[in-house]
């Protein structure tokens, strides 16, 4: 086996039972970009970004994700929300993946999850594709090169897109597989080129690890006021509901756009980069993300490229709605130093309501906040998961059901504790539809949402009167800035009051059904019968 780069010989691939033709350790961005182009893994845009195609998989495959049933972790896993795999099947899968790698050239990236050094977790990527290595190097945290000679991975992700799993032999669902062994601290990914699986595998690892340390892992973005790292805001939400866009605010410092921890010391980013949706990206509305998308070595997934000029066409959705840009935080003008902040003062739960009946913003009591957090009402946005081709209403508990390993009550208990200790205000924000549901209404204007967020962050909404929303039971401000005022009363935005009433009644029934299904105390309205907690990511139909 030929090895090159900077690495710890005591933690070489051979020490993990992995033998390959050659391995390059910890290549920097330019060599990774160069190798990806040499291997025809992508093409260069006129700005120097790497444009790649991810084949038939343009989103995650959550149904193909498995956790191994092992004595060390079995009692802690939320099996209603996770597919299992037997230890024997995992061993066969591991042997076949390692055998597949025997004659391959791989990239090895030794990276870190967690901006708080006290809680950082070392995660190694072994990648068949050079562009996957570049992607995760952008997305996770890059240790100082001087420390790599002593680096020891705590978890390892092995990603082999060219490998095809055998469901009968490997105990999985299809040729695509994501299998996690917490006992061996090993993640095996095969049969998909979509790089988001790498990032979410790392997130799943921390979702499992951190609750035992008293840290709440969160599927959220976060920022803080310029000059005041203690004025932190966090934005929970599924992919595509606005986390990246709304946290990229020129008047505030970005802590991170997707995954964070909330500890006794405050909020810290898991990552060192951003993974932003680019479809119909506007330089005027989102200048920082637009600039990052047009930056050297940024990885662009499934973005259209002019064949002659190599200019990007961000409006082209012919391959997928889920076009993405992966870039390091260092390309942003307002990235918070150290990717950390204090205790949050404001928490925003982002719901993309396809029914079009949820107010653009409303204030929640602590009890309502726990209920809404466990309920996780929102929508899957087109392309973010395999098979999702249009906005799809869903309940995703804790706003991150696909990435939870422990039972939802564990995360909800930590959420409730952190809210109590910090005194943070909690807001429900609709980034979905107004004036009608999906297909009739339109998306909430980003200008209106930003105006309401700013009013909440600056305390302007403290001085207005409120009404109780009939669907959610939350408090809705009766006045706001001119950009947002027309949207404060959802019923008034609909042309037909009867259609609004029908949509509102349908959503209320779905909420009540889900509360009963999950056994959640109904702090939004009337009490529901308590029942056993079941899979909390059930689709709305």
C-alpha positions as CSV (number, residue, x, y, z in Angstrom):
1,X,0.0,0.0,0.0
2,X,1.4,3.4,-1.0
3,X,0.7,6.2,1.4
4,X,1.4,9.9,1.1
5,X,0.6,13.1,2.9
6,X,0.6,14.1,6.6
7,X,-0.8,11.5,9.0
8,X,-0.2,9.7,12.3
9,X,1.5,6.3,11.5
10,X,-0.1,4.8,14.6
11,X,-3.5,5.6,13.1
12,X,-2.9,4.7,9.5
13,X,-5.5,2.8,7.5
14,X,-3.7,-0.5,8.2
15,X,-4.4,-0.1,11.9
16,X,-8.1,0.0,11.1
17,X,-7.9,-3.1,8.9
18,X,-8.1,-1.2,5.7
19,X,-5.8,-2.0,2.8
20,X,-5.9,0.0,-0.5
21,X,-3.7,0.4,-3.5
22,X,-2.7,3.9,-2.4
23,X,-3.9,6.4,0.1
24,X,-3.4,10.2,0.2
25,X,-3.8,11.7,3.7
26,X,-5.1,15.2,4.3
27,X,-4.6,16.8,0.9
28,X,-5.4,20.5,0.9
29,X,-8.2,22.1,-1.2
30,X,-6.2,22.8,-4.4
31,X,-4.7,19.3,-4.7
32,X,-8.1,17.8,-4.1
33,X,-9.7,20.0,-6.7
34,X,-6.9,19.1,-9.1
35,X,-7.3,15.4,-8.6
36,X,-11.1,15.5,-9.0
37,X,-10.6,17.3,-12.3
38,X,-8.0,14.8,-13.4
39,X,-10.3,11.9,-12.6
40,X,-13.2,13.6,-14.5
41,X,-15.3,13.8,-11.3
42,X,-16.4,17.3,-12.1
43,X,-15.9,20.4,-14.2
44,X,-14.6,23.9,-13.4
45,X,-16.9,26.9,-13.4
46,X,-15.6,30.2,-14.7
47,X,-15.2,31.2,-11.0
48,X,-13.1,28.2,-10.2
49,X,-15.9,26.2,-8.4
50,X,-16.1,22.4,-8.9
51,X,-19.4,21.5,-10.5
52,X,-20.3,17.8,-10.0
53,X,-23.3,15.5,-10.8
54,X,-24.5,13.1,-8.2
55,X,-26.2,10.7,-10.6
56,X,-29.7,9.3,-9.7
57,X,-29.3,10.3,-6.1
58,X,-29.8,14.0,-5.7
59,X,-30.8,13.8,-2.0
60,X,-30.4,11.6,1.0
61,X,-31.8,8.1,1.2
62,X,-33.0,7.9,4.8
63,X,-34.8,4.6,4.3
64,X,-31.4,3.0,3.4
65,X,-29.8,4.1,6.7
66,X,-29.3,1.4,9.4
67,X,-27.9,1.2,12.9
68,X,-26.3,-2.0,14.1
69,X,-28.0,-3.7,17.0
70,X,-25.1,-4.0,19.5
71,X,-25.1,-4.6,23.3
72,X,-23.1,-1.3,23.9
73,X,-25.9,0.9,22.4
74,X,-29.0,-1.2,21.7
75,X,-30.9,0.1,24.8
76,X,-30.2,3.7,23.9
77,X,-31.4,3.6,20.3
78,X,-34.8,4.9,19.2
79,X,-35.7,1.8,17.1
80,X,-39.1,3.1,16.1
81,X,-37.3,5.8,14.1
82,X,-34.3,3.8,12.9
83,X,-33.8,0.7,10.7
84,X,-31.7,-2.0,12.4
85,X,-28.9,-4.2,11.0
86,X,-27.6,-7.4,12.7
87,X,-23.9,-7.5,13.8
88,X,-23.3,-10.5,11.5
89,X,-24.8,-8.6,8.5
90,X,-22.6,-5.6,9.3
91,X,-19.5,-7.8,9.4
92,X,-20.3,-9.1,6.0
93,X,-20.9,-5.6,4.7
94,X,-17.6,-4.4,6.2
95,X,-15.6,-7.3,4.8
96,X,-17.1,-6.7,1.3
97,X,-16.6,-2.9,1.4
98,X,-13.0,-3.3,2.6
99,X,-12.5,-5.9,-0.1
100,X,-13.8,-3.5,-2.7
101,X,-11.3,-1.0,-1.6
102,X,-8.3,-3.3,-2.0
103,X,-7.3,-2.1,-5.5
104,X,-8.6,1.5,-5.1
105,X,-6.9,4.9,-4.6
106,X,-8.5,6.8,-1.8
107,X,-8.5,10.1,-0.1
108,X,-8.3,10.2,3.7
109,X,-9.3,13.4,5.5
110,X,-8.7,13.7,9.3
111,X,-11.3,16.2,10.4
112,X,-13.0,17.5,13.6
113,X,-16.6,17.9,14.6
114,X,-17.4,20.5,17.2
115,X,-16.0,24.1,17.5
116,X,-15.8,23.8,21.3
117,X,-12.5,22.0,22.0
118,X,-13.8,20.6,25.2
119,X,-16.4,18.6,23.2
120,X,-14.7,18.1,19.8
121,X,-14.9,14.6,18.1
122,X,-12.4,13.5,15.6
123,X,-14.0,12.1,12.4
124,X,-12.0,10.5,9.6
125,X,-13.3,10.2,6.0
126,X,-12.0,7.5,3.7
127,X,-13.3,8.5,0.3
128,X,-13.3,6.8,-3.1
129,X,-14.1,10.1,-4.7
130,X,-11.7,13.1,-4.4
131,X,-14.6,15.5,-4.6
132,X,-16.2,13.9,-1.6
133,X,-13.0,14.5,0.3
134,X,-13.1,18.2,-0.8
135,X,-16.7,18.4,0.2
136,X,-16.3,17.2,3.7
137,X,-13.0,19.1,4.2
138,X,-15.1,22.2,3.5
139,X,-18.0,21.1,5.7
140,X,-16.2,19.9,8.8
141,X,-13.5,21.5,10.9
142,X,-9.9,21.3,9.6
143,X,-7.4,20.7,12.4
144,X,-4.1,22.6,12.4
145,X,-1.7,20.7,10.1
146,X,0.9,20.6,12.9
147,X,-1.5,18.4,14.9
148,X,-2.1,15.8,12.2
149,X,1.0,13.7,13.1
150,X,-0.8,12.9,16.4
151,X,-4.4,12.7,15.1
152,X,-6.4,9.6,16.1
153,X,-9.9,9.1,14.7
154,X,-12.7,8.5,17.1
155,X,-15.1,7.6,14.3
156,X,-14.4,6.7,10.7
157,X,-16.7,7.2,7.7
158,X,-15.9,5.0,4.7
159,X,-17.7,6.1,1.5
160,X,-17.6,4.0,-1.7
161,X,-20.2,5.2,-4.2
162,X,-19.1,2.4,-6.7
163,X,-20.0,-0.4,-4.2
164,X,-23.4,-2.1,-4.5
165,X,-24.8,-3.7,-1.4
166,X,-26.7,-7.1,-1.6
167,X,-29.8,-6.9,0.6
168,X,-29.9,-10.6,1.1
169,X,-26.3,-10.8,2.2
170,X,-26.0,-7.4,4.0
171,X,-29.4,-7.2,5.7
172,X,-30.2,-3.9,4.1
173,X,-33.1,-2.6,1.9
174,X,-31.4,-2.0,-1.5
175,X,-28.1,-1.6,-3.3
176,X,-27.7,1.7,-1.4
177,X,-26.6,1.5,2.2
178,X,-25.6,3.7,5.1
179,X,-24.7,1.5,8.1
180,X,-23.6,2.8,11.5
181,X,-21.8,0.7,14.2
182,X,-21.5,2.7,17.4
183,X,-19.6,-0.3,18.9
184,X,-16.9,-0.2,16.2
185,X,-17.3,3.6,15.7
186,X,-17.6,3.0,11.9
187,X,-20.0,4.2,9.2
188,X,-20.1,2.5,5.9
189,X,-21.7,4.3,2.9
190,X,-22.2,2.6,-0.5
191,X,-24.2,3.0,-3.7
192,X,-24.8,6.7,-3.6
193,X,-22.8,9.7,-4.9
194,X,-24.8,12.2,-2.9
195,X,-22.2,13.8,-0.6
196,X,-24.8,15.0,1.9
197,X,-24.7,11.4,3.3
198,X,-21.1,12.2,4.6
199,X,-22.2,15.3,6.4
200,X,-25.3,13.7,8.0
201,X,-23.4,10.7,9.1
202,X,-21.2,13.0,11.1
203,X,-24.3,14.7,12.5
204,X,-25.8,11.4,13.5
205,X,-22.6,10.5,15.4
206,X,-22.9,13.7,17.5
207,X,-26.6,13.2,17.9
208,X,-25.8,10.0,19.6
209,X,-22.7,11.1,21.5
210,X,-23.6,14.5,22.9
211,X,-26.8,13.8,25.0
212,X,-24.7,11.6,27.3
213,X,-22.5,14.7,28.0
214,X,-25.6,16.9,28.7
215,X,-25.2,18.7,25.4
216,X,-28.3,19.3,23.1
217,X,-27.4,18.5,19.5
218,X,-29.5,20.6,17.2
219,X,-30.5,20.6,13.5
220,X,-30.4,24.4,13.4
221,X,-28.5,27.4,12.2
222,X,-27.2,30.1,14.6
223,X,-25.9,33.7,14.6
224,X,-25.2,36.4,17.1
225,X,-25.3,40.2,17.1
226,X,-22.2,42.0,15.9
227,X,-20.2,43.0,19.0
228,X,-22.3,40.9,21.3
229,X,-21.6,37.1,21.2
230,X,-24.2,36.6,24.0
231,X,-27.1,37.8,21.8
232,X,-27.5,34.4,20.1
233,X,-30.4,33.3,17.9
234,X,-30.9,29.8,16.7
235,X,-33.1,28.6,13.8
236,X,-34.4,25.0,13.9
237,X,-35.8,23.5,10.7
238,X,-35.5,20.7,8.1
239,X,-33.3,21.2,5.0
240,X,-34.7,23.7,2.7
241,X,-36.9,25.6,5.2
242,X,-34.7,28.6,5.6
243,X,-32.0,27.9,8.1
244,X,-29.1,28.9,5.9
245,X,-30.8,31.9,4.3
246,X,-32.2,33.4,7.5
247,X,-29.0,33.0,9.5
248,X,-27.0,34.7,6.8
249,X,-27.7,38.2,7.9
250,X,-25.3,41.1,7.2
251,X,-26.2,42.7,10.5
252,X,-25.2,39.6,12.6
253,X,-22.3,37.2,12.8
254,X,-22.9,33.7,11.5
255,X,-22.0,30.9,13.9
256,X,-23.1,28.2,11.5
257,X,-25.9,27.2,9.1
258,X,-27.0,23.7,10.0
259,X,-25.7,21.7,13.0
260,X,-24.9,23.0,16.5
261,X,-24.6,22.0,20.1
262,X,-26.0,23.8,23.1
263,X,-24.0,23.3,26.3
264,X,-23.6,24.9,29.7
265,X,-21.2,27.4,28.0
266,X,-23.5,28.3,25.1
267,X,-23.9,27.4,21.4
268,X,-21.1,26.0,19.2
269,X,-21.1,24.9,15.6
270,X,-20.4,21.3,14.7
271,X,-19.0,22.3,11.3
272,X,-16.5,24.5,9.6
273,X,-18.5,25.2,6.5
274,X,-22.0,25.6,4.9
275,X,-24.1,23.5,2.6
276,X,-26.5,25.9,1.0
277,X,-29.4,25.4,-1.4
278,X,-28.7,27.4,-4.6
279,X,-31.8,27.0,-6.7
280,X,-33.0,30.5,-7.8
281,X,-30.4,32.1,-5.5
282,X,-30.5,35.9,-5.7
283,X,-27.4,38.1,-5.4
284,X,-29.6,40.9,-4.1
285,X,-31.5,38.9,-1.5
286,X,-28.6,36.6,-0.4
287,X,-25.4,38.3,-1.3
288,X,-23.1,36.3,1.0
289,X,-24.3,32.9,-0.1
290,X,-24.3,34.0,-3.8
291,X,-20.7,35.1,-3.5
292,X,-19.7,31.8,-1.8
293,X,-21.4,29.9,-4.6
294,X,-19.1,31.8,-7.1
295,X,-15.9,31.2,-5.1
296,X,-12.8,29.2,-6.0
297,X,-13.0,25.5,-4.9
298,X,-16.6,25.6,-3.8
299,X,-18.3,22.3,-4.5
300,X,-21.5,22.7,-6.5
301,X,-23.9,19.8,-6.8
302,X,-26.1,19.4,-9.8
303,X,-25.9,23.1,-10.7
304,X,-26.4,23.9,-14.4
305,X,-23.3,25.1,-16.3
306,X,-23.1,26.9,-19.6
307,X,-21.1,24.7,-21.9
308,X,-19.2,27.6,-23.5
309,X,-18.7,30.2,-20.8
310,X,-18.9,27.9,-17.8
311,X,-21.2,30.4,-16.1
312,X,-23.6,29.1,-13.6
313,X,-27.4,29.0,-14.2
314,X,-28.9,29.0,-10.7
315,X,-32.4,29.0,-12.0
316,X,-32.1,25.7,-13.8
317,X,-33.8,22.9,-11.9
318,X,-33.6,20.3,-14.7
319,X,-31.6,17.9,-12.6
320,X,-33.1,18.6,-9.2
321,X,-34.6,21.4,-7.0
322,X,-31.9,20.4,-4.5
323,X,-28.9,22.1,-6.1
324,X,-26.3,22.8,-3.5
325,X,-23.1,24.6,-2.7
326,X,-20.5,23.4,-0.1
327,X,-18.0,26.0,1.0
328,X,-15.9,26.8,4.1
329,X,-17.0,29.5,6.6
330,X,-13.8,31.3,5.8
331,X,-15.2,32.6,2.5
332,X,-18.0,34.5,4.4
333,X,-17.5,38.1,5.5
334,X,-19.5,37.8,8.7
335,X,-18.5,34.4,10.1
336,X,-18.2,34.5,13.9
337,X,-14.7,33.9,15.2
338,X,-14.4,30.5,16.7
339,X,-17.9,29.5,15.5
340,X,-19.2,29.9,19.1
341,X,-21.6,32.1,21.0
342,X,-23.3,32.5,24.4
343,X,-26.7,31.3,25.6
344,X,-29.5,32.0,23.1
345,X,-31.9,34.9,23.7
346,X,-34.2,33.9,20.8
347,X,-35.1,30.5,19.4
348,X,-37.0,30.2,16.1
349,X,-38.8,27.1,15.0
350,X,-39.1,27.2,11.2
351,X,-42.1,25.5,9.7
352,X,-42.6,25.4,6.0
353,X,-46.4,25.1,6.0
354,X,-47.8,23.9,2.7
355,X,-51.4,24.4,4.0
356,X,-50.8,28.1,4.1
357,X,-52.6,28.7,7.4
358,X,-49.7,29.2,9.9
359,X,-48.9,32.8,10.8
360,X,-45.6,34.2,9.6
361,X,-44.5,34.5,13.3
362,X,-46.0,33.8,16.7
363,X,-44.7,33.7,20.2
364,X,-44.7,30.4,22.2
365,X,-44.9,29.7,25.9
366,X,-42.3,27.2,27.3
367,X,-44.9,24.5,27.3
368,X,-46.0,25.2,23.7
369,X,-42.3,25.3,22.7
370,X,-41.8,21.7,24.0
371,X,-44.9,20.5,22.2
372,X,-43.9,22.2,18.9
373,X,-40.4,20.9,19.2
374,X,-41.6,17.3,19.6
375,X,-44.2,17.7,17.0
376,X,-41.8,19.1,14.4
377,X,-44.5,20.1,11.9
378,X,-42.9,21.3,8.6
379,X,-42.4,20.1,5.0
380,X,-39.8,18.1,3.2
381,X,-38.7,20.4,0.4
382,X,-38.3,19.0,-3.1
383,X,-35.0,17.0,-3.7
384,X,-33.7,17.0,-0.1
385,X,-34.6,13.3,0.2
386,X,-34.8,10.7,-2.5
387,X,-38.3,10.6,-4.1
388,X,-39.4,14.0,-2.8
389,X,-40.3,15.9,-5.9
390,X,-42.6,18.6,-4.5
391,X,-43.1,20.1,-1.0
392,X,-44.4,17.4,1.2
393,X,-46.0,18.1,4.7
394,X,-44.4,16.1,7.4
395,X,-43.9,15.8,11.2
396,X,-40.2,15.4,11.9
397,X,-39.8,15.3,15.7
398,X,-37.2,17.7,17.1
399,X,-36.9,19.1,13.6
400,X,-34.5,16.3,12.7
401,X,-36.1,12.9,12.9
402,X,-33.8,11.3,10.2
403,X,-30.7,12.0,12.3
404,X,-31.9,11.1,15.8
405,X,-30.5,7.9,17.4
406,X,-32.0,8.3,20.8
407,X,-35.7,8.6,21.7
408,X,-37.2,12.1,21.1
409,X,-37.9,12.6,24.8
410,X,-34.1,12.7,25.4
411,X,-33.6,15.7,23.1
412,X,-36.9,17.4,24.2
413,X,-35.8,17.1,27.8
414,X,-32.5,18.8,27.1
415,X,-34.3,21.4,25.0
416,X,-36.7,22.2,27.9
417,X,-33.8,22.4,30.3
418,X,-31.8,24.7,28.1
419,X,-34.8,27.0,27.6
420,X,-35.4,27.2,31.3
421,X,-31.8,28.0,32.2
422,X,-31.4,30.6,29.4
423,X,-34.8,32.3,29.5
424,X,-34.8,32.3,25.7
425,X,-37.9,33.4,23.9
426,X,-39.3,30.9,21.4
427,X,-41.0,31.8,18.1
428,X,-42.9,29.7,15.5
429,X,-42.0,31.0,12.0
430,X,-43.8,30.0,8.8
431,X,-41.4,30.1,5.8
432,X,-44.0,28.2,3.7
433,X,-47.1,29.3,1.9
434,X,-49.4,32.3,2.2
435,X,-52.6,33.3,0.4
436,X,-53.3,29.6,-0.3
437,X,-51.7,26.2,0.1
438,X,-49.0,24.8,-2.2
439,X,-50.2,25.1,-5.8
440,X,-52.5,28.0,-5.2
441,X,-50.7,30.4,-2.8
442,X,-47.1,31.6,-2.9
443,X,-44.0,31.3,-0.6
444,X,-43.8,33.8,2.2
445,X,-41.6,36.6,0.9
446,X,-38.2,36.5,2.4
447,X,-38.4,40.3,3.0
448,X,-41.4,39.8,5.3
449,X,-39.8,37.0,7.2
450,X,-36.6,39.0,7.7
451,X,-38.5,42.0,8.9
452,X,-40.3,39.9,11.5
453,X,-37.2,38.2,12.7
454,X,-35.4,41.5,13.1
455,X,-38.3,42.8,15.1
456,X,-38.2,39.8,17.4
457,X,-34.4,40.1,17.7
458,X,-34.4,43.8,18.6
459,X,-37.4,43.6,20.9
460,X,-39.7,45.6,18.7
461,X,-42.3,42.9,19.0
462,X,-42.4,43.3,22.8
463,X,-44.2,46.5,22.5
464,X,-47.1,45.4,20.3
465,X,-50.4,43.7,21.1
466,X,-51.0,40.0,20.4
467,X,-53.9,37.8,19.4
468,X,-54.3,34.0,19.9
469,X,-54.0,32.0,16.7
470,X,-57.0,29.6,16.3
471,X,-54.9,26.8,14.8
472,X,-51.8,26.8,17.0
473,X,-53.0,28.6,20.1
474,X,-49.8,30.7,20.0
475,X,-49.6,34.6,20.3
476,X,-49.5,36.5,17.0
477,X,-48.4,40.1,16.9
478,X,-51.1,42.4,15.5
479,X,-48.6,44.9,14.0
480,X,-45.3,44.8,12.3
481,X,-43.1,46.6,9.7
482,X,-44.8,47.4,6.4
483,X,-43.1,44.5,4.6
484,X,-44.7,42.0,7.0
485,X,-48.0,43.6,8.1
486,X,-50.1,42.2,5.2
487,X,-49.2,38.6,6.2
488,X,-49.9,38.7,9.9
489,X,-53.5,37.4,9.6
490,X,-53.3,34.3,7.3
491,X,-57.0,34.2,6.7
492,X,-56.9,37.7,5.2
493,X,-54.4,36.6,2.6
494,X,-56.8,34.0,1.1
495,X,-59.3,35.0,-1.6
496,X,-61.8,32.4,-0.4
497,X,-62.5,32.4,3.4
498,X,-64.2,29.0,3.1
499,X,-61.2,27.4,1.5
500,X,-59.0,28.9,4.3
501,X,-61.3,27.5,7.0
502,X,-61.2,24.0,5.3
503,X,-57.4,24.1,5.2
504,X,-57.1,25.3,8.8
505,X,-59.5,22.5,10.0
506,X,-57.5,19.9,8.1
507,X,-54.2,21.0,9.6
508,X,-55.8,21.1,13.1
509,X,-57.0,17.5,12.7
510,X,-53.5,16.4,11.5
511,X,-51.9,18.1,14.5
512,X,-54.3,16.5,16.9
513,X,-53.8,13.1,15.3
514,X,-50.0,13.4,15.5
515,X,-50.1,14.6,19.1
516,X,-52.1,11.5,20.0
517,X,-49.9,9.2,17.9
518,X,-46.7,10.5,19.6
519,X,-48.3,10.7,23.1
520,X,-47.4,14.4,23.3
521,X,-49.1,16.6,25.9
522,X,-51.2,19.1,24.0
523,X,-50.2,22.5,25.2
524,X,-51.5,24.1,22.0
525,X,-55.2,23.4,22.8
526,X,-57.3,20.7,24.3
527,X,-55.7,17.7,26.0
528,X,-55.2,14.6,23.9
529,X,-55.3,10.9,25.0
530,X,-51.8,9.7,25.8
531,X,-50.5,6.8,23.8
532,X,-47.2,5.0,23.1
533,X,-44.6,7.1,21.3
534,X,-44.3,5.9,17.7
535,X,-42.2,7.0,14.7
536,X,-42.5,10.7,14.7
537,X,-41.6,11.4,11.1
538,X,-44.9,10.1,9.7
539,X,-46.0,11.6,6.4
540,X,-49.1,13.7,6.3
541,X,-51.6,12.3,3.8
